[in-house]
Every structure is written in structure tokens, then in C-alpha cells.
């Protein structure tokens, strides 16, 4: 039940990955990165689209600049 609640929370308040980087190909793997949360998405150069929308993708922290006051 807690997994379900976690999925509902993520759907409502989590990152919607609206800002993706350009495609990178490093060591034979092509992917895009969400610039908001750092999640990686496998990318197909043949179809020019994200091929792995699964939640098992790698997530790396992204530094977010703070506004100067």
C-alpha cells in the first residue's frame, strides 16, 4: 500500500520532466536528462524520442541555483 501512495504522491507533486536536455551519447548509450531533477531517459536516434519512460532510470542530483536577494 505504501508503494501505491508513493506513486500517487509522485504523480501529484513530483517532477513532470518538462525540461529535457539535448541527447547525449556516451559509451554507446544515448539519453536525455531532466534538467529539473536529474533523471536520465534512454533516447532513440532512429525514432528521435525517449524510449525508456520507466521509473527505474538513473537519477542524479542537479544543482539548482538560488536567486540572489
DSSP file (Angstrom, degrees, kcal/mol; ACC not computed):
  #  RESIDUE AA STRUCTURE BP1 BP2  ACC     N-H-->O    O-->H-N    N-H-->O    O-->H-N    TCO  KAPPA ALPHA  PHI   PSI    X-CA   Y-CA   Z-CA
    1    1 A X     >        0   0    0      0, 0.0     4,-2.1     0, 0.0     5,-0.2   0.000 360.0 360.0 360.0 -35.7    0.0    0.0    0.0
    2    2 A X  H  >  +     0   0    0      1,-0.2     4,-2.2     2,-0.2     5,-0.1   0.843 360.0  55.3 -67.3 -31.5    2.9    2.4    0.7
    3    3 A X  H  > S+     0   0    0      2,-0.2     4,-2.2     1,-0.2    -1,-0.2   0.913 107.7  50.0 -63.4 -42.6    4.2    1.9   -2.8
    4    4 A X  H  > S+     0   0    0      2,-0.2     4,-2.3     1,-0.2    -2,-0.2   0.932 110.9  48.1 -60.5 -46.9    0.8    3.0   -4.2
    5    5 A X  H  X S+     0   0    0     -4,-2.1     4,-2.6     1,-0.2    -1,-0.2   0.880 109.8  53.5 -63.3 -37.8    0.7    6.1   -2.0
    6    6 A X  H  X S+     0   0    0     -4,-2.2     4,-2.5     2,-0.2    -1,-0.2   0.902 109.0  48.8 -62.5 -40.9    4.3    6.9   -3.1
    7    7 A X  H  X S+     0   0    0     -4,-2.2     4,-2.3     2,-0.2    -2,-0.2   0.887 111.5  49.2 -65.8 -39.4    3.2    6.7   -6.8
    8    8 A X  H  X S+     0   0    0     -4,-2.3     4,-2.0     2,-0.2    -2,-0.2   0.927 111.6  49.2 -65.1 -44.6    0.2    8.9   -6.1
    9    9 A X  H  X>S+     0   0    0     -4,-2.6     4,-3.2     1,-0.2     5,-0.6   0.926 112.0  48.4 -59.8 -46.5    2.3   11.5   -4.3
   10   10 A X  H  X5S+     0   0    0     -4,-2.5     4,-1.8     1,-0.2    -1,-0.2   0.895 110.3  51.8 -62.5 -40.0    4.9   11.5   -7.2
   11   11 A X  H  <5S+     0   0    0     -4,-2.3    -1,-0.2     1,-0.2    -2,-0.2   0.876 118.9  36.2 -64.1 -37.1    2.1   11.9   -9.8
   12   12 A X  H  <5S+     0   0    0     -4,-2.0    -2,-0.2    -5,-0.1    -1,-0.2   0.887 138.2  11.1 -83.2 -41.5    0.7   14.9   -8.0
   13   13 A X  H  <5S+     0   0    0     -4,-3.2    -3,-0.2    -5,-0.2    -2,-0.2   0.508 101.9  98.4-120.5  -8.0    3.8   16.6   -6.6
   14   14 A X  S  <<S-     0   0    0     -4,-1.8     2,-0.2    -5,-0.6    -4,-0.0  -0.075  85.6 -68.9 -78.2 179.9    6.8   15.1   -8.3
   15   15 A X        -     0   0    0      1,-0.1    -1,-0.2     2,-0.1    -2,-0.1  -0.485  32.9-160.0 -70.5 135.6    8.8   16.3  -11.2
   16   16 A X        -     0   0    0     -2,-0.2    -1,-0.1    -3,-0.1    -2,-0.0   0.324  33.8-126.7 -99.6   5.9    6.9   16.1  -14.6
   17   17 A X        +     0   0    0      1,-0.1     3,-0.1     2,-0.1    -2,-0.1   0.870  54.8 151.9  54.1  46.1   10.2   16.2  -16.6
   18   18 A X        +     0   0    0      1,-0.2     2,-0.7    16,-0.0    -1,-0.1   0.694  59.8  59.3 -78.1 -19.8    9.1   19.1  -18.7
   19   19 A X        +     0   0    0      0, 0.0    16,-3.1     0, 0.0    17,-0.5  -0.852  68.7 174.2-118.0  96.4   12.7   20.3  -19.3
   20   20 A X  B     -A   34   0A   0     -2,-0.7    14,-0.2    14,-0.2     3,-0.1  -0.781  25.2-126.6-103.0 145.4   14.9   17.7  -21.0
   21   21 A X        -     0   0    0     12,-2.5    -1,-0.1    -2,-0.3     3,-0.1  -0.108  39.7 -81.4 -72.7 177.5   18.4   18.3  -22.2
   22   22 A X        -     0   0    0      1,-0.1    11,-0.4    10,-0.1     2,-0.3  -0.293  64.2 -80.0 -68.8 169.0   19.6   17.6  -25.7
   23   23 A X        -     0   0    0      9,-0.1     2,-0.4    -3,-0.1     9,-0.2  -0.564  46.6-162.5 -77.0 137.1   20.5   14.0  -26.4
   24   24 A X  E     -B   31   0B   0      7,-3.0     7,-2.5    -2,-0.3     2,-0.5  -0.935   8.1-160.6-115.8 141.8   23.9   12.8  -25.2
   25   25 A X  E     +B   30   0B   0     -2,-0.4     2,-0.4     5,-0.2     5,-0.2  -0.956  22.0 163.1-122.9 112.4   25.7    9.6  -26.4
   26   26 A X  E >   -B   29   0B   0      3,-2.4     3,-1.7    -2,-0.5    -2,-0.1  -0.996  68.7 -10.2-132.3 127.3   28.4    8.5  -24.0
   27   27 A X  T 3  S-     0   0    0     -2,-0.4    -1,-0.1     1,-0.3     3,-0.1   0.869 130.6 -52.2  52.2  42.1   30.0    5.0  -24.1
   28   28 A X  T 3  S+     0   0    0      1,-0.2     2,-0.5    -3,-0.0    -1,-0.3   0.447 114.8 112.8  80.6   0.5   27.4    3.8  -26.6
   29   29 A X  E <   -B   26   0B   0     -3,-1.7    -3,-2.4    13,-0.0     2,-0.5  -0.924  49.6-159.8-110.5 128.1   24.4    4.9  -24.5
   30   30 A X  E     +B   25   0B   0     -2,-0.5    13,-2.5    -5,-0.2     2,-0.3  -0.911  27.9 145.0-107.6 130.9   22.2    7.7  -25.8
   31   31 A X  E     -BC  24  42B   0     -7,-2.5    -7,-3.0    -2,-0.5     2,-0.3  -0.973  38.7-132.7-156.0 164.7   20.0    9.6  -23.3
   32   32 A X  E     - C   0  41B   0      9,-2.5     9,-2.9    -2,-0.3     2,-0.4  -0.856  21.9-140.6-117.8 159.8   18.4   12.9  -22.3
   33   33 A X  E     - C   0  40B   0    -11,-0.4   -12,-2.5    -2,-0.3     2,-0.5  -0.974  15.6-123.2-125.1 134.6   18.5   14.3  -18.8
   34   34 A X  B  >  -A   20   0A   0      5,-2.7     4,-2.1    -2,-0.4   -14,-0.2  -0.651  19.1-153.5 -71.4 121.9   15.7   16.2  -16.9
   35   35 A X  T  4 S+     0   0    0    -16,-3.1    -1,-0.2    -2,-0.5   -15,-0.1   0.573  89.6  54.2 -77.9  -7.0   17.3   19.5  -16.0
   36   36 A X  T  4 S+     0   0    0    -17,-0.5    26,-0.2     3,-0.1    -1,-0.2   0.865 128.9   7.3 -89.3 -42.7   14.9   19.9  -13.1
   37   37 A X  T  4 S-     0   0    0      2,-0.1    25,-0.2    24,-0.1    -2,-0.2   0.586  92.7-118.1-120.4 -14.5   15.5   16.6  -11.2
   38   38 A X     <  +     0   0    0     -4,-2.1    22,-0.9     1,-0.3     2,-0.1   0.461  56.0 152.2  92.7   0.3   18.4   14.8  -12.9
   39   39 A X  B     -D   59   0C   0     20,-0.2    -5,-2.7    -6,-0.1     2,-0.3  -0.443  37.9-136.0 -68.8 137.9   16.6   11.7  -14.1
   40   40 A X  E     -C   33   0B   0     18,-2.8     2,-0.4    -7,-0.2    -7,-0.2  -0.746  15.1-163.5 -96.2 142.5   18.0   10.1  -17.2
   41   41 A X  E     -C   32   0B   0     -9,-2.9    -9,-2.5    -2,-0.3    12,-0.1  -0.991  23.3-121.4-126.2 123.7   15.8    8.8  -20.1
   42   42 A X  E     -C   31   0B   0     -2,-0.4     9,-2.5    10,-0.4    10,-1.1  -0.350  33.8-156.5 -59.8 144.4   17.1    6.5  -22.8
   43   43 A X  E     -E   50   0D   0    -13,-2.5     2,-0.5     7,-0.3     7,-0.2  -0.983  11.2-141.2-133.5 137.2   16.7    8.1  -26.2
   44   44 A X  E  >> -E   49   0D   0      5,-2.8     4,-1.2    -2,-0.4     5,-1.0  -0.865   4.3-165.1 -99.7 123.5   16.5    6.6  -29.7
   45   45 A X  T  45S+     0   0    0     -2,-0.5    -1,-0.1     2,-0.2   -22,-0.0   0.750  91.3  58.0 -74.7 -23.3   18.3    8.4  -32.5
   46   46 A X  T  45S+     0   0    0      1,-0.2    -1,-0.2     3,-0.1    -2,-0.0   0.927 121.2  23.7 -71.2 -45.7   16.2    6.3  -35.0
   47   47 A X  T  45S-     0   0    0      2,-0.2    -2,-0.2     0, 0.0    -1,-0.2   0.527  98.4-133.5 -97.2  -7.4   12.8    7.5  -33.7
   48   48 A X  T  <5 +     0   0    0     -4,-1.2     2,-0.3     1,-0.2    -3,-0.2   0.901  69.1 104.6  54.9  45.1   14.1   10.7  -32.2
   49   49 A X  E   <S-E   44   0D   0     -5,-1.0    -5,-2.8     0, 0.0     2,-0.2  -0.971  81.9 -86.1-149.0 162.2   12.1   10.0  -29.0
   50   50 A X  E     -E   43   0D   0     -2,-0.3    -7,-0.3    -7,-0.2     3,-0.2  -0.522  35.9-175.7 -67.7 133.0   12.5    8.9  -25.4
   51   51 A X        +     0   0    0     -9,-2.5     2,-0.4    -2,-0.2    -8,-0.2   0.526  68.0  53.6-110.6  -9.1   12.4    5.1  -25.3
   52   52 A X        +     0   0    0    -10,-1.1   -10,-0.4     1,-0.1    -1,-0.2  -0.710  46.9 156.5-131.3  82.7   12.6    4.4  -21.5
   53   53 A X        +     0   0    0     -2,-0.4    -1,-0.1    -3,-0.2   -12,-0.0   0.335  38.9 126.6 -84.9  10.3    9.9    6.3  -19.5
   54   54 A X  S >  S-     0   0    0      1,-0.1     3,-1.2    -3,-0.1    -2,-0.1  -0.298  70.2-123.4 -69.7 152.1   10.2    3.7  -16.7
   55   55 A X  T 3  S+     0   0    0      1,-0.3    -1,-0.1   -16,-0.0    -2,-0.0   0.487 100.3  81.1 -73.1  -1.1   10.9    4.8  -13.1
   56   56 A X  T 3   +     0   0    0      2,-0.0    -1,-0.3     0, 0.0     3,-0.1   0.443  65.6 120.3 -84.3   1.7   14.0    2.6  -13.0
   57   57 A X  S <  S-     0   0    0     -3,-1.2   -16,-0.1     1,-0.1     2,-0.1  -0.206  75.6 -90.7 -63.3 156.8   16.0    5.2  -14.8
   58   58 A X        -     0   0    0    -19,-0.1   -18,-2.8   -18,-0.1     2,-0.4  -0.396  38.7-158.7 -68.6 144.3   19.1    6.7  -13.1
   59   59 A X  B     -D   39   0C   0    -20,-0.2     2,-0.4    -3,-0.1   -20,-0.2  -0.993  10.9-179.9-127.7 126.7   18.6    9.8  -11.0
   60   60 A X        -     0   0    0    -22,-0.9    -2,-0.0    -2,-0.4     2,-0.0  -0.965  36.0-102.1-122.9 142.0   21.5   12.1  -10.2
   61   61 A X        -     0   0    0     -2,-0.4     2,-0.5     1,-0.1   -23,-0.1  -0.322  32.3-149.2 -64.2 143.6   21.1   15.3   -8.1
   62   62 A X        -     0   0    0    -26,-0.2     2,-0.4   -25,-0.2    -1,-0.1  -0.953  15.4-123.5-115.3 131.2   21.1   18.5  -10.0
   63   63 A X        -     0   0    0     -2,-0.5     2,-0.6     1,-0.0    -2,-0.0  -0.606  24.9-158.2 -73.8 127.0   22.4   21.7   -8.5
   64   64 A X        -     0   0    0     -2,-0.4     2,-0.1     0, 0.0   -28,-0.0  -0.931  15.7-128.7-109.1 119.2   19.7   24.4   -8.6
   65   65 A X        -     0   0    0     -2,-0.6     2,-0.3     1,-0.1     0, 0.0  -0.396  20.1-132.8 -67.8 141.8   21.0   28.0   -8.4
   66   66 A X        -     0   0    0     -2,-0.1     2,-0.2     1,-0.1    -1,-0.1  -0.733  23.9-107.9 -93.8 143.1   19.4   30.2   -5.8
   67   67 A X        -     0   0    0     -2,-0.3     2,-0.3     1,-0.1    -1,-0.1  -0.459  33.2-119.1 -69.1 137.6   18.1   33.6   -6.6
   68   68 A X              0   0    0     -2,-0.2    -1,-0.1     1,-0.1     0, 0.0  -0.576 360.0 360.0 -76.9 138.9   20.2   36.4   -5.2
   69   69 A X              0   0    0     -2,-0.3    -1,-0.1     0, 0.0    -2,-0.0   0.406 360.0 360.0-106.0 360.0   18.4   38.7   -2.8
